[in-house]
Amino acid sequence: MSDQTAIGVERPLRVGVAGVGVMGSNHARVFAGLPGTELVGIADPDGKQAEFVANTLGCTAVGDIDALLSLGLDAVTIAAPTHLHRDVALACIARGVHVMVEKPIASTVDEGHEIITAAKRAGVTLMVGHVERFNPAVEAIKDAIRDEDILSIGITRVGPFPPRMSNVGVVIDLAVHDIDLIRWFTDSDIVEVQPQLSSAVAEREDIALLQFRTASGVLAHINTNWLTPFKARNVTVATRGKYVMGDLLTRQVTECFGFQPDGSYSMRHLSVGHAEPLRSELLAFLRAVRTGAAPAVTGEEGVASLEIAARCLASRPIAAPAVRKGPRAVAG
Ligand SMILES: NC(=O)c1ccc[n+]([C@@H]2O[C@H](COP(=O)([O-])OP(=O)(O)OC[C@H]3O[C@@H](n4cnc5c(N)ncnc54)[C@H](O)[C@@H]3O)[C@@H](O)[C@H]2O)c1
């Protein structure tokens, strides 16, 4: 279905979404409102959910990826559960359909490589949904540190347990966002990992304190858990000339600079955009589809972040209490 010269210019791009749960229904909503794009259909084996999303957005609901592809599509977002990413992506790629796959790219590094190889061979665009890069607060931090000598990065991503537990822990579900941000902020690979993991309540790790060193010499740490009663997402970056602090939820980004020998310094709030990150991400994907240029987050970058997450999980046994104390105590 790919025709790089005509799509999106002479005719709208025909797009679909595979998996319309929490994330995929948002992809479908955003696609439905993008100019030069037609949300043709969505696929989900949960018929009730599929019908609900399709009726709300005015597109066709089908039960599986083959039926979705038979509608004739240029591009598909894959937001099915992670363990299905490989099979759904390969089905799309085999039909010459461009693919935007939610993070993490796949369940394993090998499966991620399979997707990359197939996409290259077929000449289709493959982008990975590391949506946090499109958070305007993250973009403001990236701009603030662009020509700086970065020394260290600290990221906190904590919150309560998700309503439905998937089969992954906090490293694959949450920390992978921040591993990607550390690689992106530093334009460098992570070469050393020092993870501390614990499963206080869940079967999988629900607390992770991860330390890293990049090839460029930056030290970084991620503090993530599902044991905090409220969501928090904070980033700090120390450079030789600045200290940048960003709240990714309230989108406030502040920098301290002009350090003086007497300990004084200047401080300013940075201007931060207000675009919806998912909209910016999907626009970037469709731009890559239309132009054939490299996408904003490549398959290789998705695999690199997954590989670091896998190293964190592989290198240390998960510390758990000798006798699990059971679920968290709830008052009342
Ligand atoms: N970028 C982010 O911030 C972010 C946030 C949440 C989830 N995600 C990712 O999105 C993906 C989905 O997560 P979720 O939280 O939306 O899960 P979810 O369980 O809410 O939704 C998954 C949907 O996929 C459907 N599904 C199952 N098998 C399918 C198949 N063979 N074909 C098509 N659909 C199928 C399910 O019925 C369900 O409706 C995961 O890979 C997750 O890591 C990313």
The ligand as a Gaussian input file, in Angstrom:
#p B3LYP/6-31G(d) Opt

LIG

0 1
 N        3.965000       4.957000      25.680000
 C        3.355000       4.845000      26.836000
 O        3.423000       5.736000      27.688000
 C        2.539000       3.613000      27.122000
 C        1.575000       3.645000      28.151000
 C        0.800000       2.497000      28.358000
 C        1.017000       1.372000      27.565000
 N        1.981000       1.384000      26.595000
 C        2.225000       0.194000      25.780000
 O        1.075000      -0.022000      24.962000
 C        0.819000      -1.418000      24.828000
 C       -0.603000      -1.708000      25.308000
 O       -0.713000      -1.335000      26.680000
 P       -2.127000      -0.933000      27.305000
 O       -1.833000      -0.416000      28.665000
 O       -2.890000      -0.075000      26.353000
 O       -2.805000      -2.362000      27.408000
 P       -4.365000      -2.718000      27.432000
 O       -4.441000      -4.076000      28.028000
 O       -5.159000      -1.612000      28.005000
 O       -4.731000      -2.799000      25.879000
 C       -4.302000      -3.820000      25.033000
 C       -5.431000      -4.125000      24.050000
 O       -4.916000      -5.023000      23.072000
 C       -5.953000      -5.952000      22.775000
 N       -5.387000      -7.138000      22.133000
 C       -5.070000      -8.344000      22.689000
 N       -4.631000      -9.170000      21.722000
 C       -4.651000      -8.481000      20.556000
 C       -4.324000      -8.810000      19.220000
 N       -3.863000     -10.020000      18.877000
 N       -4.496000      -7.857000      18.259000
 C       -4.963000      -6.640000      18.581000
 N       -5.297000      -6.269000      19.835000
 C       -5.135000      -7.182000      20.812000
 C       -6.615000      -6.211000      24.126000
 O       -7.911000      -6.767000      23.971000
 C       -6.631000      -4.819000      24.719000
 O       -7.818000      -4.111000      24.395000
 C        1.907000      -2.133000      25.645000
 O        2.944000      -2.500000      24.772000
 C        2.394000      -1.072000      26.621000
 O        3.734000      -1.249000      27.000000
 C        2.720000       2.480000      26.362000

